[in-house]
Amino acid sequence: MTTESLHWFKSSYSSDGGQCVEVAMNLAATHGTVPVRDSKDTSGPVLGISATSFTAFVAGVKTGEFSVI
């Protein structure tokens, strides 16, 4: 994806339930990408999501667009 260091973080709403993802927002402005990974498998695969799509997803979460499973 890039040789730049990724600064991973989880939401402050995450508990230790083991079903969390981490994001690295530091590439959004310079590369237009938000890397996402499973917080339980930090050396596993990373999904690169466009910054525009990630912003739309977060907005949808905030407005309740997605149902809770």
C-alpha positions in Angstrom: 0.0 0.0 0.0 2.7 2.5 1.1 6.0 2.6 2.9 4.7 5.3 5.2 4.1 4.4 8.9 0.4 3.7 9.6 -1.0 5.1 12.8 -3.6 2.6 13.8 -6.5 3.2 16.2 -9.8 1.7 17.4 -12.9 3.7 18.2 -13.2 4.9 21.7 -16.6 3.1 21.7 -14.9 -0.3 21.2 -14.9 -2.7 24.1 -12.7 -5.7 24.5 -15.3 -7.9 22.9 -12.9 -8.9 20.2 -15.0 -7.8 17.2 -13.2 -4.5 16.4 -11.5 -3.1 13.4 -8.6 -0.6 13.4 -8.2 2.3 10.9 -5.2 4.4 10.0 -6.6 7.8 9.0 -3.1 9.4 8.4 -3.2 8.4 4.7 -6.6 9.9 3.9 -5.4 13.4 3.0 -2.2 12.4 1.1 -3.3 9.2 -0.6 -7.1 9.3 -0.5 -7.1 5.9 1.3 -8.1 4.6 4.7 -6.5 1.3 5.6 -8.7 -1.0 7.7 -7.6 -4.2 9.5 -8.9 -6.7 12.1 -7.8 -5.7 15.5 -7.3 -9.3 16.5 -4.9 -10.0 13.6 -2.7 -7.0 13.3 -0.2 -8.7 11.0 -3.1 -10.0 8.7 -4.5 -8.4 5.6 -5.3 -4.7 5.3 -8.2 -3.4 3.3 -7.7 -0.1 1.6 -10.9 1.9 1.4 -11.2 5.2 -0.5 -11.4 8.1 1.9 -14.7 9.2 0.2 -16.3 5.8 0.8 -15.1 5.7 4.4 -16.5 9.1 5.1 -19.8 8.1 3.6 -19.8 4.9 5.7 -19.1 6.8 8.9 -21.9 9.3 8.1 -24.2 6.4 7.6 -23.3 4.8 10.9 -23.9 8.2 12.7 -27.4 8.5 11.1 -28.4 5.0 11.9 -28.5 3.9 8.2 -27.2 0.4 9.1 -29.1 -2.1 11.3 -27.4 -3.7 14.3 -26.9 -7.4 14.1 
